[in-house]
Amino acid sequence: MRKGSVIAFVILLWAAILGAVSVVAPVEKSPVNINENIVYIITVISDTNPNLSPPPAPQVDGLTFLSMASSLSTSTSVINMRRSVESRTSFRYSFRAQRTGSFTFPSSELKVSGRSYRVNSVNVQVSTAPSVPVPQNFGEDDSFWDHGSLGGSDTYVLPIPEKTSCYLGEPLIVSYYIYTNQELTSLVLEDEKDHSGYGKIAYDAPRELKSESVTHNGKRMRRALIHRLAILPNTTGRMQLPTLTVKARILSFLVQEDRHVSKDLQITAYPLPETGKPKDFSGAIGSFTISESLSGSDVSQGEALIYSLRIKGKGNFNQFTAPQYPSQDKVQISAPFLSDNLVSGIYGERTISYTIIPQNRGELKLSGVRFNWFDVESGSYKSFQTTPRTITVNPGSLLSELFRSSTPLRILPLIPGNVGRTYQDPLHQSWFWIVFAILATLIIGSGVWAYAKSEKYRDPELFAQKQAEKILSKYLEAAQSAVKEGSQDFYSLAEIGLMRFVCHRFKIPYGLSLKEKIQLLAALPKTQYEELDSFFQRCEQARFMPIVIERSDLNKDWKKLETLVQSLLKVKPKALVSQIGEGR
């Protein structure tokens, strides 16, 4: 019994030293149809960073091997004050079936950190292709594209708008997809060329390529979303949508890298009708639902009521103004206060709040506010008139409240003479000093905070530099943690932090596109500009690379980032800001 316990202890100790490892190998989907790829995944789960090489692709009769991609993810959790780390290394093998039927990926052995682990076999069923086209995401219809206009290419980029016509000022979402009947391994967005007649807002930029199977002009294709914009026409008539240039790496017989330019597509913008247009038209255009609320109906003199008007839906939220609440006698009404919960300024909810303070007691009738907009669904102007409300205003002072009461006044009994003898000096009470310490801390903290805020106006340049360095420090800490964990999140964190830093330091509008910002930064010394441009290109490529970047490469890029930041800190911002201002 004792000998068995010793053996079990030694086994557990050896397992703890090597780290717990498990290997799973499923297929991503089964059954699949003949036109879909079969994805076979081998995942190694460990509480350490295992040392292993990509296993060779399994050989299965009837299946054609297409490509292999690997990924690494690490998660950390703390339970009952104990920290645990889980590392997942996955190898994704893509195959294409040559015929229908049942196929088996054979069992095999995988070496992890010098030890062998068994990979179980797994079956996959391949059926005939469905006769009904696969539904497309987002409800976007690409059937208006003529197959002949695509030139017979196997890979192309199409802009797909929600619709091909809209009203002047109406936000229109345009999605850019890459279509291919081959294996897409990586993609980089190189250029975005604008045309006249519209403004635009970046609506969505996916962090990774997610392809879907579609039927386009009678052909089975794979497509992936690469960019999504919100177009706001500022002129009427025909206008061409932005042109995108992408660099795609396609796996055919060999890996080839080609540039693809999105196909030209025009939309039509119609003017708003003059018929039925209100004189106080706010400029709001879209599809909205309106609601209202009042914080109460019974208040005292001097107390505030909050009236809220909620506008929910999709439209040009950033292009219209809030209505003014009509003025009333003996009532103070504030200017409208806006609170937005919006996506790219065009979709979500806006709350317009008004503070109302009655000055006289009695019954008060609030007239309400009017909001009108152009509804793109019906093609007509609509108006929302708030419901008139009656509120009760009670006296606000204690004296008036006593006279208002129906209960007769009475004299309270005298305070007993021995009550004063229980008085204790607060200076000798612990609660007094606790309160004093809290107040003193708040006063000192408020003074420090006020002094820091005043620096913004005393020395705006120095304040901007400090703010930029704070932002940079925040993102650098997160980026360094990602490097230590071997996570590719380092590139997105480094890109965001570095761009925010240079925008604050050199006063570049953050709302510009990456290309426009880089163009303005050309005023930097040549060495710093080339290093900065090179680093941003590296981050952009890493976002769309499906392969794992080695920890050594992460460390090298971290060193480059540190060197670049030190170099940028030596550039005097004042001189560069003036040059950027001239360039704009």
C-alpha positions in Angstrom: 0.0 0.0 0.0 2.8 2.4 1.0 4.8 1.4 -2.1 1.8 2.2 -4.4 1.4 5.6 -2.8 5.0 6.4 -3.4 4.7 5.4 -7.1 1.6 7.5 -7.5 3.3 10.5 -5.9 6.3 10.2 -8.2 4.0 10.0 -11.3 2.1 13.1 -10.2 5.3 14.9 -9.5 6.7 14.0 -13.0 3.4 15.1 -14.7 3.6 18.5 -12.8 7.2 19.0 -14.0 6.3 18.2 -17.6 3.1 20.1 -17.6 -0.4 18.7 -18.3 -0.8 18.1 -22.1 -3.9 17.0 -24.1 -4.3 16.6 -27.8 -7.6 16.8 -29.7 -8.2 16.5 -33.4 -11.7 17.1 -34.7 -13.0 18.3 -38.1 -14.5 21.8 -38.2 -17.8 20.6 -39.8 -19.4 17.3 -40.8 -21.1 16.7 -43.0 -19.9 19.1 -45.7 -20.9 19.4 -49.4 -18.6 18.7 -52.3 -18.0 22.4 -52.9 -16.8 23.2 -49.4 -13.4 22.8 -47.8 -12.8 20.2 -45.2 -10.9 21.7 -42.2 -9.1 19.2 -40.0 -7.7 20.7 -36.7 -5.1 19.4 -34.4 -5.1 21.3 -31.1 -2.5 20.9 -28.3 -3.6 22.1 -24.9 -1.0 22.6 -22.2 -0.3 24.6 -19.0 3.1 25.6 -20.4 4.4 26.7 -23.8 5.1 23.4 -25.4 7.9 22.7 -27.8 6.5 21.1 -31.0 6.8 21.3 -34.7 3.8 21.4 -37.2 2.9 17.8 -37.9 2.8 16.8 -41.6 -0.6 16.8 -43.3 -2.4 13.5 -43.1 -2.7 11.5 -46.3 -6.3 10.5 -47.1 -7.3 8.9 -50.3 -9.9 11.0 -52.1 -8.9 14.3 -50.4 -6.6 16.9 -51.9 -4.5 18.9 -49.4 -4.8 22.7 -49.9 -3.0 24.6 -47.1 -2.0 24.6 -43.4 -2.2 27.4 -40.9 -1.2 27.5 -37.3 -2.3 29.7 -34.3 -1.3 30.1 -30.7 -3.5 31.5 -27.9 -2.8 31.8 -24.2 -5.3 32.5 -21.4 -4.6 33.2 -17.7 -7.1 32.7 -14.8 -6.9 33.2 -11.1 -9.1 30.9 -8.9 -8.8 30.8 -5.1 -5.7 32.9 -5.3 -4.0 30.4 -7.6 -2.9 31.5 -11.1 -3.2 29.0 -14.0 -2.2 29.4 -17.6 -3.6 27.5 -20.6 -1.8 27.5 -23.9 -3.6 26.3 -27.1 -1.6 25.6 -30.3 -3.7 24.7 -33.3 -2.8 23.4 -36.7 -5.6 23.8 -39.4 -5.4 21.6 -42.5 -7.7 22.5 -45.4 -8.7 19.7 -47.9 -11.0 19.5 -50.8 -12.9 16.3 -51.5 -12.7 14.7 -55.0 -15.9 12.7 -54.6 -18.7 12.2 -52.2 -18.7 9.6 -49.4 -17.1 9.0 -46.0 -13.4 9.7 -45.3 -11.3 9.0 -42.3 -8.3 10.9 -41.0 -6.1 8.2 -39.6 -4.7 8.1 -36.0 -1.1 9.2 -35.6 1.5 10.2 -33.0 2.5 13.7 -32.2 5.6 14.6 -30.2 5.2 17.4 -27.7 8.3 18.5 -25.7 9.9 15.2 -26.4 6.9 13.0 -25.4 4.6 11.2 -27.8 0.8 11.7 -27.7 -1.8 9.7 -29.6 -4.0 11.6 -32.1 -7.3 9.7 -32.6 -8.9 9.1 -36.0 -11.9 11.1 -37.1 -14.5 10.6 -39.8 -16.0 13.2 -42.1 -19.0 12.8 -44.5 -19.1 14.6 -47.9 -22.4 15.0 -49.6 -23.6 16.5 -52.9 -23.9 20.3 -53.2 -27.2 21.8 -52.2 -29.5 23.0 -55.1 -30.6 26.1 -53.1 -28.0 29.0 -53.0 -26.4 29.6 -49.5 -27.9 32.7 -47.9 -25.5 35.7 -47.8 -24.7 37.6 -44.6 -26.0 41.1 -43.8 -28.8 40.8 -46.4 -26.6 42.3 -49.1 -27.6 41.5 -52.7 -24.8 41.3 -55.2 -26.9 39.9 -58.0 -26.8 43.3 -59.8 -23.2 42.6 -60.8 -23.0 41.3 -64.3 -20.7 38.3 -64.6 -19.4 39.5 -68.0 -18.1 42.8 -66.4 -15.8 40.8 -64.1 -13.6 39.8 -67.0 -13.6 36.0 -66.2 -11.3 36.4 -63.2 -11.2 33.9 -60.4 -10.5 36.5 -57.8 -12.0 40.0 -57.6 -13.1 42.7 -55.1 -16.7 44.0 -55.2 -18.3 46.9 -53.4 -21.8 45.9 -52.3 -24.0 48.8 -51.1 -27.2 48.3 -49.1 -29.0 49.8 -52.2 -27.9 51.5 -55.4 -29.8 54.7 -54.8 -30.5 57.0 -51.7 -31.4 60.5 -50.7 -29.1 63.4 -50.3 -27.5 63.1 -46.8 -28.8 59.6 -46.2 -26.1 57.3 -44.8 -25.4 54.3 -47.1 -23.4 51.3 -45.9 -21.1 49.8 -48.5 -19.4 46.5 -47.9 -16.2 45.5 -49.8 -15.8 41.7 -50.3 -13.1 39.7 -52.0 -14.5 36.8 -54.0 -12.3 33.8 -55.0 -12.7 30.2 -55.9 -9.2 29.5 -54.6 -7.6 29.4 -51.1 -7.0 32.9 -49.7 -4.2 32.8 -47.1 -3.6 36.5 -46.3 -4.7 40.0 -47.4 -3.4 43.6 -46.9 -5.5 46.7 -47.6 -3.0 49.0 -49.5 -5.0 52.0 -50.7 -8.4 53.6 -50.5 -9.1 56.2 -53.3 -11.9 58.6 -52.9 -14.1 60.3 -55.5 -16.2 63.4 -55.5 -19.8 63.8 -54.3 -19.8 62.3 -50.8 -18.3 62.2 -47.3 -17.5 58.9 -45.7 -17.0 57.3 -42.3 -15.2 54.0 -41.5 -17.9 51.7 -40.3 -16.2 48.3 -39.8 -12.7 46.9 -40.4 -12.5 43.2 -39.5 -9.5 42.0 -37.5 -9.3 38.7 -39.4 -10.6 37.2 -42.6 -13.7 35.1 -42.2 -14.8 33.5 -45.5 -18.3 32.1 -46.4 -19.5 30.0 -49.2 -21.8 31.9 -51.7 -23.3 31.5 -55.1 -22.4 34.4 -57.4 -23.7 34.6 -60.9 -24.2 30.8 -61.0 -20.7 30.0 -59.6 -19.8 28.6 -56.2 -17.3 31.1 -54.6 -15.8 31.9 -51.3 -16.0 35.5 -50.1 -14.6 37.5 -47.1 -15.4 40.9 -45.8 -12.4 43.2 -46.0 -13.8 46.7 -45.3 -17.1 48.5 -44.7 -17.8 52.2 -45.1 -20.7 54.6 -44.5 -21.2 56.9 -47.5 -23.0 60.3 -47.0 -23.8 61.9 -50.3 -23.4 65.7 -50.3 -24.5 66.2 -53.9 -27.2 64.8 -56.0 -26.8 62.7 -59.1 -24.5 59.8 -60.0 -21.3 59.2 -58.0 -18.6 56.5 -57.9 -18.0 54.6 -54.7 -14.4 54.6 -53.2 -11.9 52.4 -54.9 -9.9 49.9 -52.8 -6.6 48.3 -53.7 -5.7 45.1 -51.8 -2.7 42.7 -52.0 -3.9 39.1 -51.6 -1.9 35.9 -51.3 -3.7 33.1 -53.1 -2.9 29.4 -52.9 -3.4 27.8 -56.3 -0.8 25.4 -57.7 1.7 27.7 -56.1 1.4 30.5 -53.6 1.0 33.8 -55.6 0.6 37.3 -54.4 -1.4 39.7 -56.6 -2.9 43.2 -56.3 -6.7 43.5 -56.9 -8.6 46.8 -57.4 -12.3 46.9 -56.5 -14.7 47.1 -59.4 -16.2 50.5 -60.2 -19.7 51.0 -59.1 -21.9 54.1 -59.1 -24.9 55.0 -56.9 -27.5 57.7 -57.4 -28.4 60.3 -54.8 -31.8 62.0 -55.1 -32.7 65.4 -53.6 -35.1 65.7 -50.7 -38.6 66.7 -51.9 -39.8 70.2 -51.2 -43.4 69.1 -50.8 -44.4 68.8 -47.2 -41.0 70.1 -45.9 -41.5 71.7 -42.5 -40.3 75.3 -42.0 -38.3 74.1 -38.9 -36.8 71.1 -40.6 -33.9 69.9 -38.4 -31.9 68.2 -41.2 -32.4 64.7 -39.7 -32.5 62.1 -42.4 -33.0 58.4 -41.7 -35.3 55.8 -40.2 -36.1 56.7 -36.6 -38.4 55.7 -33.7 -39.0 58.5 -31.2 -40.0 58.2 -27.5 -40.2 60.6 -24.5 -40.1 60.6 -20.7 -40.4 63.0 -17.8 -38.6 62.4 -14.5 -41.7 63.3 -12.4 -45.1 65.0 -12.2 -45.0 66.4 -8.6 -42.2 68.7 -7.5 -41.4 71.6 -5.2 -40.5 75.1 -6.2 -36.8 75.2 -7.2 -36.5 71.5 -7.9 -35.6 70.3 -11.4 -37.4 68.0 -13.8 -35.6 66.2 -16.6 -37.5 65.8 -19.8 -35.9 63.3 -22.3 -36.5 62.8 -26.0 -35.0 59.6 -27.3 -34.2 59.1 -31.0 -33.3 55.5 -32.0 -32.5 54.1 -35.4 -30.2 54.7 -38.4 -29.5 58.1 -39.9 -27.2 61.2 -40.1 -27.0 61.7 -36.3 -23.9 63.9 -36.7 -25.6 66.2 -39.3 -28.7 67.5 -37.5 -29.3 69.7 -34.5 -31.4 69.2 -31.4 -34.7 71.1 -31.2 -35.0 73.9 -28.7 -37.6 73.5 -26.0 -40.2 76.4 -26.2 -39.8 79.0 -23.6 -42.6 79.5 -20.9 -43.3 82.1 -18.3 -42.1 81.4 -14.8 -40.2 78.3 -15.9 -36.4 78.0 -16.4 -35.6 75.6 -19.3 -32.0 74.7 -20.1 -30.4 74.2 -23.5 -30.6 70.7 -24.8 -28.0 68.2 -23.6 -27.0 65.3 -25.9 -26.0 61.8 -24.8 -25.1 59.4 -27.7 -24.7 55.7 -27.9 -23.9 55.4 -31.6 -21.9 53.3 -34.0 -19.8 55.5 -36.3 -22.3 58.3 -35.7 -25.0 56.8 -37.8 -26.6 53.9 -35.9 -27.8 53.6 -32.4 -29.6 55.9 -29.9 -29.4 59.6 -29.0 -31.0 61.0 -25.9 -31.8 64.8 -25.8 -32.4 66.0 -22.2 -33.8 69.3 -21.0 -33.7 70.6 -17.4 -37.0 72.3 -16.4 -37.2 74.3 -13.1 -40.7 75.6 -12.2 -40.7 79.0 -10.3 -44.4 79.3 -9.3 -46.4 76.8 -7.3 -49.7 75.3 -8.6 -50.6 73.5 -11.7 -48.2 73.9 -14.6 -48.8 72.8 -18.1 -45.7 72.0 -20.2 -46.1 72.7 -23.9 -43.7 70.0 -25.1 -41.1 70.0 -27.9 -41.4 69.2 -31.7 -38.9 67.1 -33.7 -39.2 66.5 -37.4 -37.2 64.4 -39.9 -37.2 63.0 -43.4 -38.1 59.3 -43.3 -36.2 57.4 -46.0 -38.5 54.3 -45.8 -41.7 56.2 -46.8 -39.9 59.0 -48.7 -41.8 61.7 -46.7 -41.4 64.1 -43.8 -42.5 63.0 -40.4 -43.0 64.9 -37.2 -43.1 64.0 -33.5 -44.9 66.4 -31.1 -44.4 65.6 -27.5 -47.5 65.2 -25.3 -48.5 68.3 -23.3 -48.1 67.4 -19.6 -49.5 68.9 -16.4 -47.4 68.9 -13.3 -48.0 69.9 -9.7 -45.6 72.4 -8.2 -45.6 72.5 -4.3 -44.2 75.3 -2.2 -40.5 74.9 -1.7 -39.9 76.8 1.7 -40.4 75.5 5.2 -42.4 78.6 6.2 -44.9 78.2 3.4 -45.2 74.5 4.1 -46.2 75.3 7.7 -48.9 77.8 6.6 -50.1 75.3 4.0 -50.6 72.5 6.6 -54.1 71.9 7.9 -52.7 70.7 11.3 -52.9 73.5 14.1 -49.5 74.6 15.4 -48.5 73.5 18.9 -45.8 74.5 21.3 -43.2 71.8 21.8 -42.2 70.9 25.4 -39.1 72.5 26.9 -35.8 70.7 26.6 -34.8 69.2 30.0 -31.9 71.0 31.7 -29.8 67.9 32.1 -29.5 67.3 28.3 -26.6 69.7 27.9 -24.5 67.8 30.5 -24.1 64.8 28.0 -22.2 67.0 25.6 -18.8 65.6 24.6 -16.0 67.6 23.0 -15.7 66.2 19.3 -11.9 66.8 19.4 -11.7 63.9 21.7 -13.9 61.6 19.5 -12.4 59.2 17.0 -15.1 59.8 14.4 -14.2 63.5 14.3 -10.6 62.8 13.2 -11.8 60.2 10.6 -14.1 62.8 9.0 -11.3 65.4 9.2 -8.8 63.0 7.5 -11.3 62.2 4.7 -12.1 65.9 4.1 -8.4 66.8 4.2 -7.6 64.1 1.6 -10.4 65.3 -0.7 -9.3 68.9 -0.4 -5.6 68.1 -1.2 -6.6 65.7 -4.0 -8.9 68.4 -5.5 -6.1 70.9 -5.3 -3.7 68.6 -7.1 -6.3 67.8 -9.7 -7.2 71.5 -10.3 -3.5 72.3 -10.7 -3.0 69.5 -13.2 -6.1 70.7 -15.2 -4.9 74.4 -15.1 -1.7 73.3 -16.9 -3.8 72.7 -20.0 -4.3 76.5 -20.3 -1.0 77.7 -18.8 1.2 75.6 -21.1 -1.0 73.8 -23.8 2.1 72.4 -25.6 3.6 70.8 -22.4 0.1 69.5 -21.4 -0.3 67.9 -24.9 3.1 66.2 -24.6 2.3 64.8 -21.2 -1.1 63.5 -22.4 0.5 61.9 -25.4 3.1 60.2 -23.2 0.4 59.0 -20.8 -1.5 57.4 -23.6 1.7 55.9 -25.0 2.7 54.5 -21.6 -0.8 52.8 -21.2 -0.6 51.0 -24.5 3.1 50.1 -24.2 2.4 48.3 -21.0 -0.4 46.3 -22.6 1.8 45.7 -25.7 4.7 44.5 -23.6 2.4 42.1 -21.7 1.2 40.7 -25.1 4.9 40.2 -26.1 5.6 38.3 -22.9 2.6 36.1 -23.5 3.5 35.5 -27.1 0.2 37.1 -28.3 -0.2 38.7 -31.7 -2.4 41.3 -30.0 0.9 43.2 -29.6 0.5 44.6 -33.1 -3.0 46.0 -32.7 -2.1 47.5 -29.3 1.2 48.9 -30.6 -0.5 50.4 -33.7 -3.3 52.1 -31.7 -0.9 53.4 -29.0 1.7 54.7 -31.4 -0.9 56.4 -33.6 -2.6 58.1 -30.6 0.8 59.2 -29.4 1.8 60.9 -32.6 -1.7 62.4 -33.1 -1.6 64.1 -29.7 2.0 65.1 -29.8 1.9 66.6 -33.3 -1.8 67.7 -33.2 -3.0 65.5 -36.1 -6.8 65.0 -36.2 -7.5 61.4 -35.1 -10.5 61.0 -37.4 -8.3 61.0 -40.5 -7.6 57.7 -42.3 -4.2 56.0 -41.7 -3.0 57.0 -45.1 -3.8 60.7 -44.5 -2.1 60.6 -41.2 1.1 59.1 -42.7 1.1 61.7 -45.4 1.0 64.5 -42.7 3.8 62.8 -40.8 6.0 63.2 -43.9 7.1 66.4 -42.2 9.1 64.3 -39.8 12.9 63.8 -40.4 13.4 61.3 -43.1 14.8 58.5 -40.8 11.9 58.8 -38.3 9.3 58.9 -41.0 10.6 55.8 -42.8 10.9 53.9 -39.5 7.3 54.9 -38.5 5.8 54.1 -41.9 7.6 50.7 -41.9 6.3 49.8 -38.4 2.7 50.7 -39.3 3.0 48.5 -42.4 4.3 45.7 -40.3 1.3 46.0 -37.9 -1.2 46.1 -40.8 0.3 42.9 -42.3 0.3 41.1 -39.0 -3.5 41.7 -38.6 -4.3 39.7 -41.7 -1.6 37.0 -41.5 -3.2 33.7 -40.6 0.2 32.2 -39.5 1.7 32.4 -36.0 4.4 35.0 -35.5 7.3 33.5 -33.5 8.1 34.9 -30.1 11.5 36.0 -31.3 9.9 38.1 -34.0 7.7 39.7 -31.4 10.7 40.6 -29.3 12.4 42.1 -32.3 9.4 44.2 -33.2 9.1 45.3 -29.5 12.7 46.5 -29.6 12.0 48.4 -32.9 9.0 50.0 -31.2 11.1 51.2 -28.2 13.8 52.6 -30.5 11.1 54.4 -32.6 9.5 55.9 -29.6 12.8 57.2 -28.2 13.5 58.7 -31.6 10.1 60.5 -31.8 10.5 61.9 -28.3 13.6 63.8 -29.6 11.6 65.6 -32.3 10.5 69.0 -31.2 6.7 69.1 -31.6 6.3 72.8 -32.0 8.3 73.1 -35.2 6.7 70.0 -36.7 3.2 71.1 -35.8 3.7 74.3 -37.8 4.9 72.3 -40.8 1.9 69.9 -40.6 -0.4 72.9 -40.4 1.1 74.3 -43.6 0.8 70.8 -45.2 -2.9 70.6 -44.4 
